[in-house]
Amino acid sequence: MKRILLLPLLLAACATAQTEWARSDTPVAQRQKDERECADIAAQQALDESMSSRPLYPPWTGTGFNRGFPWSPFYSVESPSYFDRGPRQYELTDYCMRQRGYVLQAISPAAP
């Protein structure tokens, strides 16, 4: 019985409101162009900040290639930055859009 009551609560907690960037007196085409530009800039910056843009030769720091060899003198427990760049890319996109004057707001559902 407790599981049946818990399911609606879990589903409600997982529901998120859809959002979009908005700026007064900005056409949709311009907003989409700015979003693409910011996403491209953020992707390149996040890639540059990650270890993926570095050469993959010893000590392979941050690449994940040494993860299975704890006896290696270059073994590290931190996660490779190349695989963790998604959150940084989101932060950079958010920063770029806010610098251009956009505000992230919830999309109101269409009335039936």
C-alpha positions as CSV (number, residue, x, y, z in Angstrom):
1,M,0.0,0.0,0.0
2,K,2.8,2.4,0.8
3,R,4.3,1.8,-2.6
4,I,1.1,2.8,-4.3
5,L,1.0,6.1,-2.4
6,L,4.6,6.8,-3.0
7,L,4.4,6.5,-6.8
8,P,2.4,9.7,-7.5
9,L,4.7,11.6,-5.2
10,L,7.8,10.4,-7.1
11,L,6.2,11.2,-10.4
12,A,5.3,14.7,-9.3
13,A,8.9,15.3,-8.0
14,C,10.3,14.2,-11.4
15,A,8.1,16.6,-13.4
16,T,9.9,19.7,-14.4
17,A,8.5,22.8,-16.1
18,Q,9.8,23.5,-19.6
19,T,11.8,26.6,-20.0
20,E,12.9,28.9,-22.8
21,W,15.1,32.0,-23.1
22,A,13.2,35.3,-23.5
23,R,14.1,38.9,-24.1
24,S,11.6,41.6,-24.7
25,D,11.2,42.7,-28.4
26,T,13.4,39.9,-29.7
27,P,12.1,37.8,-32.6
28,V,12.2,34.0,-32.4
29,A,14.7,33.7,-35.2
30,Q,17.1,36.0,-33.4
31,R,16.7,34.1,-30.1
32,Q,17.4,30.8,-31.9
33,K,20.5,32.3,-33.6
34,D,21.8,33.5,-30.2
35,E,21.1,30.1,-28.6
36,R,23.1,28.4,-31.3
37,E,26.0,30.8,-31.1
38,C,26.1,30.5,-27.3
39,A,25.9,26.7,-27.4
40,D,28.7,26.6,-30.0
41,I,30.9,28.9,-27.9
42,A,30.2,27.0,-24.7
43,A,30.9,23.6,-26.4
44,Q,34.3,24.8,-27.6
45,Q,35.2,26.4,-24.3
46,A,34.2,23.3,-22.3
47,L,36.2,21.1,-24.7
48,D,39.2,23.4,-24.3
49,E,38.9,23.2,-20.5
50,S,38.8,19.5,-20.6
51,M,41.7,17.2,-20.9
52,S,40.5,16.0,-24.3
53,S,42.3,18.8,-26.1
54,R,45.7,17.7,-24.6
55,P,47.9,15.0,-26.1
56,L,47.1,11.4,-25.0
57,Y,50.6,10.3,-23.9
58,P,51.9,9.4,-20.5
59,P,51.0,10.2,-17.8
60,W,47.5,10.1,-19.3
61,T,46.2,12.4,-16.6
62,G,42.5,12.8,-16.6
63,T,41.9,10.7,-19.7
64,G,40.5,7.6,-18.0
65,F,43.0,5.3,-19.6
66,N,44.8,4.6,-16.3
67,R,41.7,3.9,-14.3
68,G,42.0,0.1,-14.3
69,F,45.7,0.1,-13.3
70,P,45.9,1.1,-9.6
71,W,49.5,-0.1,-9.5
72,S,50.4,2.5,-12.1
73,P,52.5,5.4,-10.7
74,F,50.2,7.8,-12.5
75,Y,46.9,6.4,-11.1
76,S,44.4,9.0,-10.0
77,V,41.0,8.6,-8.5
78,E,39.4,11.7,-9.9
79,S,37.1,11.4,-12.8
80,P,38.3,12.4,-16.3
81,S,37.4,16.0,-17.1
82,Y,36.7,15.0,-20.7
83,F,33.7,13.0,-19.6
84,D,32.5,15.7,-17.1
85,R,32.3,18.7,-19.4
86,G,28.5,18.6,-19.9
87,P,27.7,20.6,-16.7
88,R,30.4,23.1,-17.6
89,Q,29.0,23.5,-21.1
90,Y,25.5,24.2,-19.6
91,E,27.0,26.8,-17.2
92,L,28.8,28.6,-20.1
93,T,25.7,28.6,-22.3
94,D,23.7,30.0,-19.4
95,Y,26.3,32.7,-18.8
96,C,26.4,33.6,-22.5
97,M,22.7,34.0,-22.9
98,R,22.4,36.0,-19.7
99,Q,25.2,38.3,-20.9
100,R,23.1,38.9,-24.1
101,G,20.2,40.0,-22.0
102,Y,18.1,36.9,-22.0
103,V,16.1,35.5,-19.0
104,L,15.2,31.9,-18.6
105,Q,11.5,31.6,-17.9
106,A,8.9,28.8,-17.7
107,I,6.8,28.1,-20.7
108,S,3.1,28.4,-19.8
109,P,1.0,25.5,-21.0
110,A,-1.4,26.2,-23.9
111,A,-5.0,26.6,-22.8
112,P,-7.4,23.9,-24.2
